[in-house]
Amino acid sequence: MSMAIDVDEVTAVLLADGWYDVANESFNVDSFEFVWHHPGPQLDQFEREFEVLHSRGTNGVCATGFEFTTTEGTAIAGPLTAILAVKRVVHICPDCAGTAPSPDAA
């Protein structure tokens, strides 16, 4: 059994420099790559092409990354290995306080 963490329930992320509050269930985990967006020769100012500068898992860098928006409106992204901990919403059954579920319960 794993410790399943629902990304929609993550409320804060601990990085090396401290805790960051997550806004609007914006925390997400996926493969990532660094790209450079630039206007293409046949494109107008709102259309952009991109060039991949660093692809998933190249040169020993973790292929899985995270991204979220802080409550201040800053977007933060990086390799999953940069996360030290997360805080999340825990749903507790009010009738179950102080009791552990039975291993036989289905």
C-alpha positions in Angstrom: 0.0 0.0 0.0 1.3 3.5 -0.8 0.7 6.8 1.0 -1.6 8.2 -1.7 -1.5 12.0 -1.7 -4.4 13.6 -3.7 -2.8 16.6 -5.5 -6.0 18.5 -5.2 -5.7 18.4 -1.4 -2.2 19.8 -1.2 -2.4 23.2 0.7 1.3 24.0 1.2 4.7 22.8 -0.1 8.0 22.8 1.9 11.0 23.7 -0.3 14.5 24.3 0.9 13.8 28.0 1.7 10.5 27.4 3.5 6.8 26.7 3.3 4.7 28.0 0.4 0.9 28.1 0.4 -0.8 26.6 -2.6 -3.6 28.6 -4.3 -6.8 27.2 -5.8 -5.8 23.5 -5.8 -3.1 24.4 -8.4 -0.5 21.8 -7.2 0.3 19.4 -10.0 2.9 16.6 -10.7 3.9 15.6 -14.3 7.0 15.1 -16.4 8.7 18.4 -17.3 11.1 20.0 -19.7 12.6 23.4 -20.1 11.6 25.2 -23.3 12.4 28.5 -25.0 9.3 30.2 -26.6 10.0 32.4 -29.5 8.0 34.0 -32.3 8.0 31.9 -35.4 8.7 33.4 -38.9 5.1 32.9 -40.1 3.4 33.6 -36.8 1.8 36.7 -35.4 2.7 38.2 -32.0 0.4 36.0 -30.1 1.4 32.7 -31.6 4.7 31.2 -30.4 6.9 28.2 -31.2 9.1 26.6 -28.7 12.4 24.8 -28.7 13.1 22.1 -26.1 16.3 23.1 -24.1 16.2 20.3 -21.6 14.1 17.2 -21.9 12.7 14.8 -19.3 15.3 12.9 -17.4 18.3 14.2 -19.4 21.7 14.3 -17.6 20.4 12.6 -14.5 17.9 15.3 -13.7 14.6 14.0 -12.2 12.1 13.5 -15.0 9.1 14.2 -12.8 8.4 17.7 -11.7 5.9 19.8 -9.8 4.2 23.1 -10.4 1.8 25.3 -8.4 0.7 28.9 -7.9 1.2 30.5 -4.5 -1.4 32.5 -2.8 0.6 35.6 -3.8 0.3 34.7 -7.5 3.8 33.4 -8.1 4.2 30.2 -10.2 6.7 27.8 -8.8 8.0 24.7 -10.6 10.9 22.3 -10.2 12.0 18.7 -10.0 9.9 16.5 -7.6 13.0 15.8 -5.6 13.1 19.5 -4.4 10.0 19.0 -2.3 10.7 18.2 1.3 7.1 17.8 2.5 3.5 18.8 1.7 0.6 19.8 3.8 -2.8 18.6 2.8 -6.4 18.5 3.8 -7.3 15.5 5.9 -10.9 14.4 6.0 -11.8 12.9 9.4 -15.0 11.1 10.1 -16.5 12.8 13.1 -18.0 9.5 14.3 -14.7 7.7 14.0 -12.5 10.0 16.2 -10.0 8.0 18.2 -10.7 4.7 16.4 -8.7 3.0 13.8 -10.5 1.3 10.9 -10.8 -2.5 11.3 -8.5 -4.4 8.9 -11.5 -6.7 8.2 -13.8 -3.7 7.2 -14.6 -3.7 3.5 
